[in-house]
């Protein structure tokens, strides 16, 4: 039986020669991810918002031409969207595809919202233990305040 969607109009996006594809982002998080990555890019950026997904229902997706994400950027994106899948592209080929795992301890990536926390009063790195990775839940090592995914503010 033919797929009824096969006759629907579609938009083609060109393949990346070099760059990064970030797929399986939680719907509504792509713009936060772009903020983490900054706004200066050498090449084109393709953003898909609220796309249909068999696995997720809805998802976001970002393709970035001529740029590979750093490990620190991957860690921040994993806090925003824990199931994000990264594909590193070189010469039109996927050379690395991964879904990052959050480490047990996250240092210097999250701001503690507790104004009395020592991390806000003195020059010490913030440290958060990961209590749950999906949905994300972290606890400050200094004041023990627990933060849900929605409450996390990145440095």
Secondary structure, 3 states (H helix, E strand, C coil): CCCHHHHCCCCCCCCCCEEEEEEEEECCCHHHHHHHHCCCCCCCEEEEEEEEECCCEEEEEEEEECCCCCHHHHHHHHHHCCCCEEEEEECCEEEEEECCCCCCEEECCEECCCCCCHHHHCCCCCEEEEEEECCEEEEECCCCCEEEHHHCEEC
